Amino acid sequence: MQLILENAAQKAMKKDARRKVQALHAQKRTTPMKDWHLLNDQIDETIVEWNRVHPKGANYLDLHWMTLHGAIRFVETEIRQRSSGVIKLETGFILML
């Protein structure tokens, strides 16, 4: 387990990012499904940018709030950019097999 410390400013920025993403997800209720890809792209871009500006650690990707396809694309891109090593993923999901 890795302990991540955040200061008050980081917490506030994270809260703002979460609100933005939640608002985009909420827009899906009134947006035709055929146009959801536009909202999904904005959601995923917000989280990718968050990871670049506020990394939790080296080789650590926080995928919270991303769409499934956005998370897959993000991880694939990060894997391609690295020659080797381990990437830690925080998904927010518990998978039971």
MODELLER restraints for C-alpha pairs under 7 A, 6 or more apart:
rsr = mdl.restraints
at = mdl.atoms
rsr.add(forms.Gaussian(group=physical.xy_distance, feature=features.Distance(at['CA:4:A'], at['CA:56:A']), mean=6.63, stdev=0.5))
rsr.add(forms.Gaussian(group=physical.xy_distance, feature=features.Distance(at['CA:21:A'], at['CA:43:A']), mean=5.57, stdev=0.5))
rsr.add(forms.Gaussian(group=physical.xy_distance, feature=features.Distance(at['CA:24:A'], at['CA:39:A']), mean=6.08, stdev=0.5))
rsr.add(forms.Gaussian(group=physical.xy_distance, feature=features.Distance(at['CA:24:A'], at['CA:43:A']), mean=6.67, stdev=0.5))
rsr.add(forms.Gaussian(group=physical.xy_distance, feature=features.Distance(at['CA:28:A'], at['CA:36:A']), mean=6.42, stdev=0.5))
rsr.add(forms.Gaussian(group=physical.xy_distance, feature=features.Distance(at['CA:40:A'], at['CA:67:A']), mean=6.59, stdev=0.5))
rsr.add(forms.Gaussian(group=physical.xy_distance, feature=features.Distance(at['CA:43:A'], at['CA:66:A']), mean=6.41, stdev=0.5))
rsr.add(forms.Gaussian(group=physical.xy_distance, feature=features.Distance(at['CA:44:A'], at['CA:66:A']), mean=5.31, stdev=0.5))
rsr.add(forms.Gaussian(group=physical.xy_distance, feature=features.Distance(at['CA:44:A'], at['CA:67:A']), mean=6.61, stdev=0.5))
rsr.add(forms.Gaussian(group=physical.xy_distance, feature=features.Distance(at['CA:44:A'], at['CA:70:A']), mean=5.52, stdev=0.5))
rsr.add(forms.Gaussian(group=physical.xy_distance, feature=features.Distance(at['CA:47:A'], at['CA:66:A']), mean=6.61, stdev=0.5))
rsr.add(forms.Gaussian(group=physical.xy_distance, feature=features.Distance(at['CA:51:A'], at['CA:61:A']), mean=6.52, stdev=0.5))
rsr.add(forms.Gaussian(group=physical.xy_distance, feature=features.Distance(at['CA:51:A'], at['CA:62:A']), mean=6.63, stdev=0.5))
rsr.add(forms.Gaussian(group=physical.xy_distance, feature=features.Distance(at['CA:59:A'], at['CA:86:A']), mean=6.86, stdev=0.5))
rsr.add(forms.Gaussian(group=physical.xy_distance, feature=features.Distance(at['CA:59:A'], at['CA:87:A']), mean=4.78, stdev=0.5))
rsr.add(forms.Gaussian(group=physical.xy_distance, feature=features.Distance(at['CA:59:A'], at['CA:88:A']), mean=6.06, stdev=0.5))
rsr.add(forms.Gaussian(group=physical.xy_distance, feature=features.Distance(at['CA:60:A'], at['CA:87:A']), mean=5.80, stdev=0.5))
rsr.add(forms.Gaussian(group=physical.xy_distance, feature=features.Distance(at['CA:60:A'], at['CA:88:A']), mean=4.63, stdev=0.5))
rsr.add(forms.Gaussian(group=physical.xy_distance, feature=features.Distance(at['CA:60:A'], at['CA:89:A']), mean=5.99, stdev=0.5))
rsr.add(forms.Gaussian(group=physical.xy_distance, feature=features.Distance(at['CA:61:A'], at['CA:88:A']), mean=6.16, stdev=0.5))
rsr.add(forms.Gaussian(group=physical.xy_distance, feature=features.Distance(at['CA:61:A'], at['CA:89:A']), mean=4.99, stdev=0.5))
rsr.add(forms.Gaussian(group=physical.xy_distance, feature=features.Distance(at['CA:61:A'], at['CA:90:A']), mean=6.17, stdev=0.5))
rsr.add(forms.Gaussian(group=physical.xy_distance, feature=features.Distance(at['CA:62:A'], at['CA:89:A']), mean=6.07, stdev=0.5))
rsr.add(forms.Gaussian(group=physical.xy_distance, feature=features.Distance(at['CA:62:A'], at['CA:90:A']), mean=4.72, stdev=0.5))
rsr.add(forms.Gaussian(group=physical.xy_distance, feature=features.Distance(at['CA:62:A'], at['CA:91:A']), mean=6.50, stdev=0.5))
rsr.add(forms.Gaussian(group=physical.xy_distance, feature=features.Distance(at['CA:63:A'], at['CA:71:A']), mean=6.14, stdev=0.5))
rsr.add(forms.Gaussian(group=physical.xy_distance, feature=features.Distance(at['CA:63:A'], at['CA:90:A']), mean=5.74, stdev=0.5))
rsr.add(forms.Gaussian(group=physical.xy_distance, feature=features.Distance(at['CA:63:A'], at['CA:91:A']), mean=5.01, stdev=0.5))
rsr.add(forms.Gaussian(group=physical.xy_distance, feature=features.Distance(at['CA:64:A'], at['CA:90:A']), mean=7.00, stdev=0.5))
rsr.add(forms.Gaussian(group=physical.xy_distance, feature=features.Distance(at['CA:64:A'], at['CA:91:A']), mean=5.55, stdev=0.5))
rsr.add(forms.Gaussian(group=physical.xy_distance, feature=features.Distance(at['CA:64:A'], at['CA:92:A']), mean=5.62, stdev=0.5))
